[in-house]
Amino acid sequence: MDTSRLDPELVAPLEAWLKATNGGIDLHDIPAARRMMDELAAAQMAKAPPIEGVSIEDRWVPGPAGDPDVFVRIYQPMDRPARLPALLWIHGGGYVLGSVERDDLLAKHLARVAQCVVASVEYRLAPEHPFPAPIEDCYAALKWLSAHSTELGVNQSRIAIGGASAGGGLAAGLALLARDRAEVQVAFQLLIYPMIDDRNVAPASETLPDTLVWTRENNRMGWRAYLGREPGGADVSPYAAAARATDLRGLPPAYIPVGDLDLFVDENMTYAQRLIAAGVPTELHVYPGAFHGFNGFVPHAEISRRFNADRDNALKRMLHR
């Protein structure tokens, strides 16, 4: 593993993670990968200090027509005014891993630090439920959040959507879907190193080195599971892969942070440039020496603290305009 470009504080924790996972995530066996990641996340959460002052409520909300209801966990500050902005949070995991539970501490943190209601959605995972099931679950949760804004004490005009990795990809697709269906107003999209381009699936080679944590092979397999076919072909919906969208006009303001050693850095930078060209207020941050998901892997590193503080400040700024 070439660590020469890595931020020095990230090297030892990455090596320890690769050792603990026997080389990292392997999507050739998705059930095994789910078990491994859930166990690692549970161990990490058990060591984390509790986050006080945030209440949690679990709800089942109506799913897409003809489909099951969708589980949504609501987080809100206990000491709060009558109306708050809201964030629909979408967990990551390559479209095949992850859960509301695994993002529990992050959702609590965002609710407290941004003084907002966070609705975290348990969308159906691929490959058991390929596109459009996951994005339609997210849309159903967004529609419910907007429709029940009075009950939840939410300012209907200040609802943001966001997620990390595949969650960021779903958020980007959801922004397009919400714009086109014109039923719900979205105020802001928080796209944390989003997985948005199914064409970024070239195998690793001498001239195209592999990426840390989220490999090129994992990316291909995640996209194949989500699309239900080989990625990179014709006629892929922009609601599945937002980079496929030809018209980005009229989307909500966006914030996109990514590390320069992340497989998604090029697709994220290109998407940010296209958003700007389409007249969408967009903030792009590229963090040198950082790999995919580094801010969760090594939260105490200086670069991670800076990344997370920038993310939190952007969310606060956009929600409380």
N, C-alpha and C positions, 0 to 999 in steps of 0.2 A: 504493500500500500504506500503510495507516494503522499507523504504528508508535508511536503516542502511549501505548498501554498496555503496550508491550513493555518488558521489563527492558532497560536501556540497553546492557548488555554483549552482548545477543543481536541487536541491530539490524544492525550491519555484517556479521556472519557470515551472517545470514539473507539479506541483500541479495546478498552474494557467491554464496551457494548458488543463489538464484533466477536469477542471471545465468549461472552455470555450467550450470544445467539448462534454460536457455531457458524459464524460467517455472515450473519445478517438475515434479513427477511428473504424467504424463498416461497414465491407464489406458485411453484409447481404443485404444492400441497396446501391449498387455501385453508382447509379446516385446521391443519397443524399450525399454519402461520397465525391464524386467529387465536388459537390457544396460547401460543408463545407470546404474542403481543399483549394479550389480556393479562397474562401472568406477570409480565414485566411492568405493565402499567399499574397493576394492583400493588406490586411491591414498591413502586415509586410513590404512589399515592399514600401508602401506609406510612412512609417516612416524612411526608410533607406536613408542615404545620397546618392546623385547621384554619379555615377562613370564617371569621365570625361576622354576624350582622347581616346575613343573607338568608332569606327564607326560601324553601323549595316546595313546589307543589307539582304532582304528576297528573297529567290529563291525557285522555284519549280524545282525539278530535276527528271529525269526519274525513275519511280518506278520499282519494279520487273516485269518481263515479264507478261503481261496481267493484271497487277494491276495498281491502280492510281499512279499519280506522288506523290513525297514525298516532304513535306515542310522542308526546311533547312534555318536556320537563321545564317548568317555569321557575326562574330565579328572580328575586327582587330584593332590593335593600329593605331591611325591616323599618328603618327610620326614613320615610320617604314622603314627598309631597303627593298631592292628589293625582297629579299627572306626570308621567315620565316618558321619555323616548324609549324605544324598544329595539332590540337586536334579535333577529332570527339567526341562530347559530347552527351551522352545519358541520358536523365532525368530518375529519379526514380519514384516510386509510385506503387510498388507491381504488376507490369504488367497491372494494371487496372486504375491507377490514374496518374496525372501529365501532364505537357506540357512544350513546349519550353518557353512559357511566364513565367511560374513559376520559371524557372531556369535562367531568364534573367540577374539578378544581378550577379549571380555566374559566368555565361559565360563571362560577361564583365570583371569581376575581373580576371578570369583565362587568358583571352586574354591580359590584361594589365600586370599582375604580371609575367606571364611566357613568355611575348613577343612572342605571337604566334597567328595564325589565329585559331579561334574556330568555328567549324561548328556544330550547335546544331540541332539534327534531331527530327522531329515530327513523330515518328512511330505510327502506328495504335495500339489501345489499345484493350486488352481482356476485357470482354468475347466476345465482338462483333467481334473481329479479333484475334482468338487464334493463337498459334504457327502453322506454321512458319511465319505468316504475320509480326509480329514486328521485328524479327531478319532479315528477308529479306529486310524490309524497311531500316534498319540500314546498311545492306550490300550494298544496292543500293546507299545510301548516301556516304558510304566509297569509293565505286568504282568511283562515280562522283567526289568526292574530289580529288582522285588520278589522274583521267583522266584530270581534269581541273586545275592541279597544276600550270601550266605556267600562265594561265589567272589570278589565284588567288595570284600569287607570293608565292607559297608554295614549299618548298623543298620536292620533292616526296619521298625521302628516310627518311624523318623525320616526318612521320605522326603517331600520337599516337591515341589510342582510350580509352575512359574512361567514367565512370558514377558512380552513387551512388545507393546502394540498388538494385532494379530491373534493374536500368541502369547499375550498375556494373555487374549484372548477364548477361545482354545483351552484355556488352563489353567482358566478358569472353567467352561467346558463339561465339561472332563475331571473337575473336582472333583465335579460333579453326576453324571456317568456312573459314577465310581468309587464314590460313595456308593450309587447305586442298584443297581449290580451286586454290590457287597459282596464283591469278590475281593481288593482291595488297600487297605491302610490308607494314607491320605494325611494327613500331619501338619500341613501348612501350604500356603496358596496365595498366591503372590507375583504380584499382578495389576497390572502396570505400565501405566498409562493404557490399560486393556483396551478392545478393540472388541467390545462385547457386545450392542448393540441394533440390529437391522436396521430398526427403525422410525425411526431418526434419519437420514432421507434427504431431508428437505425441501431443495429447491434454494435457492441463495443469492438474496437479494433485498435491497431497501433496508432492510427491517425485520429481515432475517435475514442478517447479513453473512457472507461466506465466512471460512473459517478458514485459518490459515497452515500451509503444508507439506502437510497432509492436508485436502483440500477436500471440500465436500459432494458434489460430483460424483464424486470418487474414492471416497468412502465408498459411494455408491449403486452404483457399478460393482464395487467389491470385494465387496459383499454379493450383488449379482446373480450374479457369477461363483461365489461360494461356495455359494449356495443353489440355483443352477441355474434361477432364475426371479426375477421382480421382487421385491425385498424389501418388507417392510411388510405383507404379506398375512396371511391366516389360516393356522393350522396350521403355524407355523414351530417346529421342535423347540427346546426349551431347551438341548439339547446343542450346537446350532448357534449360538444366540443366548441366552446365559445370562440376560439380562434378561427373557426370556419365561418363566422358571421361576416356578411359582406357589408352590412350597414350598422354602424355603431352609434348613429345619431340618436339623441334623446335618452341616453342611458343616464343613470344617477352618477354623481361624482364617485371616483374610485381612489382607493389607496392600495398600492401593490408593493410589498416588501419581499425581497428574495436575496439569497446568498449568491456570490459569484461562482461558487463551486456546486451549485444546485443544477440538476439536469434541466430544470424549468427556466433558467435565467434568460435564455434567448427568447423563448415563447412569451415570457412575462414582459420583457422589455419591448418586444414587437407589439404586443397587445396594448401596452401603455402608450406607445407612440401612435398607434392607430386610434385609440380613444381620444388622445389630444387632438389629432388631426380632424376628428369628428366633432370637436367642440365640447368634449366631455371633460370637466375639471378633474385632473388626474395627478396624483402624487406617486412617484416611483422612487423606491429606495433600494440600492444594491449594496450589500454588506460584504466587504472583501474577506476572504479566508473562511467563508461559512458554507456548510453543506446543508442538504435538505433536512429540515426539522431541528436544526441545531439549538434553537432557543428553548425547545422543550427537553432535549437531551441533556444540555449543560446550562441550566437556567442561571447559575451563579457566575458564569463567565462574563467579563465586562461587555463583550460584544452582544451577548444574549440579553443582558440587562438593558443595554441601549436599544436593541431591537424591540424588546417588549415595552419599554417606556415610550418609544416612538409610536408603536401600535396603539397603546392605550391613549396617548395624547391625541392621536388622529381620530380615534373613535369618540372621545369626549368632545373634541372640537366640532366634529361633523354632526353629532347628535344634538348638541345644545346650542346650535346656531340661533 
